[in-house]
Amino acid sequence: MRIAITGGTGFVGKHLTDFLLSKRHEVFILTRNAAKKSHHPNLQYIEWLGTNNAPENKLKEVDAIINLAGESLNSGRWTEIRKKRIVDSRLSATKEILRIIARLKKKPKVLLNASAIGIYGTSTTQTFTEFDTRHGNDFLAQTVVDWEMEASKATDLGVRTCFLRLGVVLGEKGGALSRMVLPYHFFIGGTIGSGKQWLSWIHIDDVINGIDFLLQNENISGPFNFTAPNPMQMMNFGKTIGKVLNRPHWLPVPDFALKLLLGEMSILVLEGQRVLPKKLESHGFTFTYDSLEKALSHILK
């Protein structure tokens, strides 16, 4: 297949690119860096989102587009300016993808658009699946609603569209795990906040395999929760890290300290949601890492 990726230099994007190249697909990474050069025969960098760029001229035979573009949620406090950048980066990239698709005479077969389980809002008591149509009313939920609504316009262009509602992605050298593990290396790991908040996680390998699954199964579309089938409450998540690393789990981090340090962004660690991947499983996808201990043992050891 010929596959275009936005956000291809990010944590998920790098793993995905390596996987697709290993399967001998042709990969086109849309980038703002015009000087980026490829040393792989099946990998090409294409400049986009510039004033005079016309990336569609180099994507005429593309079979799939995977949109992972968007400013990181956890790289700084959520000031009003930063929240605007978080939203605008996602919507502008998606609008440009729609423009590209509209200009292509031969449309791609599928658009896989990144999304997030933040759409459901937060709860310590509810369990969410793709069949829940109500969404939360916080900043993250509204951002995801607007993002998915924009991406859904690809269906009007005759393109099968899937939304990858990502949970907390666990893997080496990136993602959230390195920050969560760091205190345990110094023997000061412990429960964050109340410990009752749910963490819906997924191993990076299952993210990549899930994306490949959606590429191959041409009869499925809509939202898909990219979370392992066994979410954990934060207290047990931390205890599992300690067990795998053979480190104590004892020093709690209180809510007020994180709220003071992170402001509104503290919602990412102090609140959560229990999310299950019902649609992936119902269509026959099998998770390689369905238990947290198995996932962390693979990553940390």
C-alpha positions in Angstrom: 0.0 0.0 0.0 0.9 3.6 -0.4 0.3 5.4 2.9 0.6 9.0 3.9 1.2 10.0 7.5 0.9 13.3 9.3 2.7 13.5 12.7 5.0 10.8 11.4 7.9 12.1 13.6 6.1 11.8 16.9 6.1 8.9 19.3 3.3 6.8 17.6 4.3 8.1 14.2 7.9 6.8 14.4 6.8 3.3 15.5 4.1 3.2 12.8 6.6 4.3 10.1 9.1 1.6 11.1 6.3 -1.0 11.1 4.9 0.0 7.7 8.4 0.0 6.1 9.1 -3.4 7.5 6.0 -4.6 5.7 7.3 -3.1 2.5 4.6 -0.4 2.2 5.5 2.9 0.6 5.3 5.7 3.2 4.9 9.4 2.6 5.4 11.6 5.7 3.9 15.0 5.5 6.2 17.5 7.2 6.8 21.2 7.7 10.5 20.5 7.4 11.4 21.0 3.7 15.0 19.9 4.4 14.0 16.5 5.7 15.6 13.8 3.5 14.9 10.0 3.5 17.6 7.3 3.4 15.0 4.5 2.8 13.8 3.7 -0.7 10.2 3.3 0.4 10.1 6.5 2.5 9.5 10.0 1.2 9.1 13.3 3.1 6.6 15.8 1.6 6.4 19.4 2.7 2.9 20.6 3.6 1.0 23.3 5.5 3.1 25.9 3.7 1.8 28.9 1.6 2.8 27.5 -1.8 2.8 23.8 -1.1 0.7 21.4 -3.1 1.3 17.9 -1.5 -1.5 16.4 -3.4 0.7 16.4 -6.5 2.8 13.8 -4.9 0.0 11.8 -3.4 -2.0 10.9 -6.5 -1.9 7.1 -5.9 -2.1 7.1 -2.1 -4.2 4.3 -0.6 -4.5 5.5 2.9 -4.0 8.6 5.0 -3.2 8.4 8.7 -3.5 11.7 10.6 -1.6 11.8 13.8 -0.8 15.6 13.7 -1.5 17.8 16.7 0.4 19.8 19.4 1.2 17.7 22.5 -1.2 18.0 25.4 1.5 17.6 28.1 4.3 19.9 27.1 3.3 22.9 29.2 0.5 24.6 31.3 -2.8 25.1 29.5 -2.9 28.8 29.1 -5.6 30.2 26.9 -3.1 30.7 24.2 -1.8 27.2 24.5 -5.3 25.7 24.5 -6.0 27.6 21.2 -2.8 26.1 19.7 -3.8 22.6 20.8 -7.2 22.9 19.1 -6.0 24.8 16.0 -3.1 22.4 15.3 -5.6 19.5 15.1 -8.2 21.3 13.1 -5.9 23.0 10.6 -4.1 19.7 9.9 -7.4 17.9 9.4 -8.8 20.7 7.1 -5.7 20.4 5.0 -6.1 16.7 4.7 -9.7 17.2 3.5 -8.5 19.7 1.0 -5.9 17.3 -0.3 -8.5 14.5 -0.6 -10.9 16.7 -2.4 -8.2 17.6 -5.0 -7.2 14.0 -5.6 -8.9 12.4 -8.6 -8.3 8.9 -7.1 -9.4 9.1 -3.5 -7.6 7.1 -0.8 -9.6 4.1 0.5 -9.4 5.2 4.1 -8.6 8.0 6.5 -7.5 6.9 10.0 -7.7 10.0 12.1 -6.2 10.2 15.6 -8.6 11.0 18.4 -8.7 10.5 22.2 -10.7 8.8 24.9 -10.9 12.2 26.5 -14.1 12.6 24.4 -16.0 10.7 27.1 -15.2 13.1 29.9 -14.0 11.8 33.3 -15.6 9.4 35.8 -14.6 7.1 38.6 -17.8 5.0 38.3 -18.8 4.8 34.7 -17.4 2.5 32.0 -17.3 3.9 28.4 -17.4 2.1 25.0 -17.7 3.3 21.5 -21.5 3.0 21.8 -21.7 5.9 24.3 -22.9 8.9 22.3 -22.8 11.5 25.0 -19.5 13.3 25.6 -17.9 15.2 28.4 -18.1 19.0 28.8 -14.4 19.8 29.6 -11.8 21.2 27.3 -10.4 17.9 26.2 -13.8 16.4 25.4 -14.9 19.4 23.3 -11.5 19.4 21.5 -12.0 15.8 20.5 -15.6 16.4 19.5 -14.6 19.2 17.2 -11.7 17.2 15.8 -13.8 14.1 15.0 -16.5 16.3 13.5 -14.1 17.9 11.1 -12.5 14.6 10.1 -15.9 13.0 9.5 -16.3 15.2 6.5 -14.1 12.8 4.6 -17.0 10.4 4.4 -18.8 13.0 2.2 -15.8 12.6 -0.1 -16.4 8.9 -0.3 -13.6 7.9 2.0 -14.0 5.3 4.8 -13.1 7.1 8.0 -12.0 5.7 11.4 -11.3 7.5 14.6 -8.4 6.2 16.8 -9.6 7.1 20.3 -6.2 6.6 22.0 -5.8 6.0 25.7 -2.4 6.4 27.5 0.1 4.9 25.1 2.9 2.9 26.9 6.3 2.3 25.3 10.0 2.9 25.5 11.6 6.3 24.8 8.5 8.3 24.6 4.9 8.7 25.7 3.8 9.2 29.2 5.4 6.1 30.8 8.9 7.5 31.2 7.6 10.3 33.4 5.5 8.0 35.5 8.3 5.5 36.0 11.0 8.1 36.9 10.1 8.5 40.7 10.3 4.7 41.1 13.9 4.7 39.9 14.7 7.1 42.8 12.6 5.0 45.3 10.0 7.7 45.7 7.2 6.3 43.6 3.6 6.4 45.0 0.0 7.0 44.3 -0.9 10.1 42.3 -4.0 11.9 43.6 -6.8 9.8 45.1 -5.6 6.6 43.3 -9.2 5.9 42.4 -9.0 7.5 39.0 -9.0 5.1 36.1 -6.1 4.9 33.6 -7.0 3.4 30.3 -3.7 2.4 28.8 -2.4 0.6 25.7 1.0 -0.9 24.7 2.5 0.9 21.6 2.7 -2.4 19.8 -1.1 -2.9 20.1 -1.6 0.7 18.8 0.4 -0.2 15.7 -1.2 -3.6 15.2 -4.6 -2.0 15.7 -3.9 0.6 13.0 -2.8 -2.2 10.7 -6.0 -4.1 11.5 -8.1 -1.1 10.5 -6.1 -0.7 7.2 -6.7 -4.3 6.3 -10.4 -4.6 7.3 -12.2 -2.5 4.7 -15.7 -3.0 6.0 -15.4 -1.2 9.4 -15.4 2.5 10.2 -16.3 5.0 12.9 -14.8 5.4 16.4 -12.5 2.7 17.9 -11.2 2.8 21.4 -7.4 2.1 21.4 -7.2 0.9 25.0 -6.3 -2.4 26.5 -9.2 -4.5 27.7 -8.1 -4.2 31.4 -7.8 -0.6 32.5 -6.4 0.1 36.0 -7.0 2.5 38.8 -4.0 4.8 39.4 -3.2 3.2 42.7 -2.9 -0.3 41.2 -1.1 1.1 38.2 1.6 2.5 40.4 1.8 -0.7 42.4 2.3 -2.6 39.2 5.2 -0.3 38.2 6.8 -0.9 41.6 6.4 -4.7 41.3 7.9 -4.9 37.8 10.8 -2.6 38.8 11.2 -4.1 42.3 10.8 -0.7 43.8 8.6 0.5 46.7 5.3 2.2 46.1 4.9 4.5 49.1 5.2 8.2 48.6 1.8 9.8 47.6 1.5 12.9 45.4 -1.5 14.9 46.7 -4.1 16.5 44.4 -3.5 20.0 45.5 0.2 19.8 44.7 -0.4 18.7 41.1 -3.1 21.3 40.6 -0.8 24.0 41.8 2.0 22.8 39.5 0.1 21.9 36.4 -3.1 24.0 36.6 -5.9 22.8 34.3 -3.6 20.3 32.7 -3.7 18.2 36.0 -6.8 16.6 34.6 -4.6 14.3 32.6 -3.3 12.6 35.8 -5.9 13.4 38.5 -9.0 12.4 36.6 -9.6 9.6 34.1 -12.1 7.3 32.6 -12.6 3.5 32.3 -12.7 2.8 28.6 -13.1 -0.6 26.9 -12.2 -1.5 23.3 -15.5 -3.2 22.4 -15.5 -2.5 18.7 -11.9 -3.7 18.0 -12.6 -6.9 20.0 -16.0 -7.5 18.4 -14.3 -7.4 14.9 -11.7 -10.0 16.0 -8.7 -7.9 17.0 -6.5 -9.7 19.6 -4.4 -7.6 22.0 -0.8 -8.8 22.5 -0.6 -7.0 25.8 -3.9 -7.4 27.6 -2.5 -7.1 31.1 -0.6 -4.2 32.6 2.0 -6.4 34.2 2.8 -8.1 30.9 3.0 -4.8 29.1 5.3 -3.2 31.7 7.5 -6.3 31.9 8.1 -6.1 28.2 8.8 -2.4 28.2 10.7 -1.9 31.4 12.8 -5.1 31.5 
